[in-house]
Amino acid sequence: MSDTSFFADMLQSITDRGRQLLFSGSRATQVAARVDLQTLCEMLLSSRGEASGMALAAEILDRWAALEKEGAQKFLHMLHEKFGADTAMLEQTIEHYRTDKSSAAVIALHQAAEPRRQELLRRLNHAPNGTARLVRMREQLLASEDRSAEYHALDADFTHLFGSWFNRGFLTLRPIDWSTPAYILEKIIKYEAVHEIAGWEELRRRLAPADRRCFAFFHPRLADEPLVFVEVALTRSVPSAIADVLDEAREQINADEAMTAVFYSISNCQDGLRGISFGNFLIKQVVDDLRRDLPGLKNFVTLSPVPGFARWLAKARASATEPLLPDVIGQALTLLDDPNWAEVESSVVEVQRILLPLAARYFLIERTPEGRPVDPVARFHLGNGARLERLNFLGDRSSKAMQQAHGLMVNYLYKLDDIVANHEALAQRGEVIASPAVKSLLTQNEESRRGGNGQQGSRPFAHIMNSKLGGGRK
């Protein structure tokens, strides 16, 4: 029996004994059923015994798991309404702090400001399988359509606690290969979010060859549940299309022949941990492990999707009051309305000519209201210190990629000596570090790209675009 299984069995034994003590032995179930969830939560917060506390936590989570959707929403509402900060105590400590700026007063103020539900969630976490069930609870919260102040307050509590409980120091990196237990491999198939794994044979092609690697982070309280995993291809050069990586007929090489490690799929597995960052630690740890095992590797790059590009472009095309696109570009992009445009050579040439400069703008200029890159995958890699290295036209012809990005893929380069400087450039100045090839797309001469005569249409593409938006930042 593993240490994890032994510990889980011990917790369950303590919990069962605590339930018998707490709810009067053989009548435990009947007694507990007459106590409402709010009362049980109050009892848990006032509990001092370890066994009784675990029993109460287990009872609350069992009752929560049995609730229908409406009841579960009411439970979350109750957590916000009844287990916030003690406002009277908070006002009292604020007044005290105005006259006493001591460390003790600061500590008292901090304790008074913390919502009671944070301590409630900590105690619920003591139940057997408590961590996993609280992750499910936040998943339910994130799935709700409510985006009120109540929702944000509850989510802030979960995020605060999960940020500590899933600290990098608690995570274990494990290689995933064809010898990994089948129940974990099944989850890799299930959780793959970038390039669907059609079945066991396809999974074998991604794990078994000598030039393939996969790594996942695990947490001791979710021992058999991967949190996030990355699939890696070992290649001689940087690929520009996902077919070069996943094609069944591709040339396989020995690992020691590889010059490049390609991170071609990173999948977060637990919806309830959305926004709790593991991927940045994962990539850095995997790079360190690969460099140790394969010193011949020189390049560490991604082959990444661009999930927000088609949506951004559609919005730009639809804008009538402040058009993003000059008429001539907007007209050319009508080719995209034909679902089979990528099969017509003339359309491919014309779309490529127009699309790549637009994609460069999307990455280098466009921003969210908070001043961050608009593409979620770009935010992740650029925030980790990667460089925007190359835009790959029709890098992925799958239906999903054509819908999300008109087939566009991107290489982000992780150059270890530059990671910190690249991160700081984005964090401090909002600057996306990109290769000269990508930057040059912004200044491409529109007329020269058309093969025209150098008249007014030859103004730089970026100038045309910026004049339409007054500088380009949103």
C-alpha positions, 0 to 999 in steps of 0.5 A: 500500500502506498503512503498516500493510500495509507494516509487516506485510509487513516483519515477516513477511519478518524472521520468515521469515528468522529461521526459516531461520536458527534452524531450519537453512534448508530443514529448518526445519519438520522441526527445529521440529516435534521441539521441544516448545512448552515448550522453544520458550517457554524458547528465546524467553525466552532469545533475544537476536536480533530476527529469531530472537525473532520467528521463535520467537514465530511458531512458538509461535503457529502451533503453538498455533493448530493445537492441539485444545481439550484441547491448548490447555488444556494449553498454558495450564496449562503457562504457569501451571505452568512460567512463573510467578515465580522463587520462589527469586529472589523470596524472596531479594529479599524478604529483601534488601528487609527490610534495604534499602528503597532504590529499587533494592531495590524495583525488584528486588522488582518484577522478581522478583515478575513471572511469567515468562509476562508477558515471554513474552507480550510477546515473543509479541506481536512475531510477525506478527499477534501481538496479534490471536492473543494476544487469541484466546488470552485469548478461549479462556481466558475460554471455559474452565469452569475458574475456579481460582486458576490461571485467575485468575492467567493472566487477571490477566497478560493483563489487565495487559498488554492494559490497556497495549497497548490504552491510549486513546492507541493507539486511533483513532476512526473514523466508520462510514458507508455508504461504509465498506469492506464488510469492516468493515461486515460486522463491524458486522453480525456484532458488533452485540450489542444490537439485531440487524442482520438484513442489509445493508438494515437496516444501511443504515437505521442508517448512511445517513440524515442523522440517524444516526451510528456510530463505532468504536475501532480499534487499529493492530495490529488495523487492520481489526477494530473493538474497540467501536462505538456507534450514535447517533440524532439526534432532537428529543426523548429516545425512550422506546422502541427502535421510535422509533429503529429503525422503518423508517417513522420520520420522518427529520430533518436533523442540524441539527434535532436537539436530542438525541444518543441512544446506542442500541447499544454493542457490544464486538467482541472477546471476548478484550478483555472487561473492558478498558474502551473504551466510556467513552472512546468515549462521551466522544470521540463527545460531543466530536465531535458537539458540535463538528460539531452545536452545536445538540445539547443532550442526550446520552442513552442508550436502554439495555437492562436485561439483568439485571432479569428474572433478578433478579426471578425470583430474588426471586419464587422466594425462600421463606426470605427473600421479597423481595416482599410476597404481593400483589406476588408474586401480581400478578407471576404475570401475567408467566408468560403469554408474551403478557401484553404483548398484554393491556391489563389485564395491561399496566396491572397489571404496569406499576404493580408493575414500575416501583417494583421496577425503581427498587429494582433500580437504586437499592438492589440491589448486588453483594457488592462494593457495585456496581449489579447491572445490568452496563449500569448499572455501565457508564453510572453508572460513567462519570458518567451519571444514571439519568434515566428507566425506560421500560416496554415500551421494547423488545418484542423477544423478547430484551428481553422475556426479559431485562428484561420489555421494560424500557429505561432512559435514562441522561443524560450531562450534561457538567457533572455527570459527574465529581460523579456518578462520584464519588458512586457510586465514593466513597459507592455512591450512584446519581444519579437523576432525581426521577422515578425516585427517586419510584418508591421512595416511591410509596404502595402503597395509593394506587397501587392506588386503595385506602382508605389503611389499612395497605397505604398504607405506602411501597413502599420501606418494605415492600420494605426490611422484607423484606430488612433494608435491601435491600443484598446 
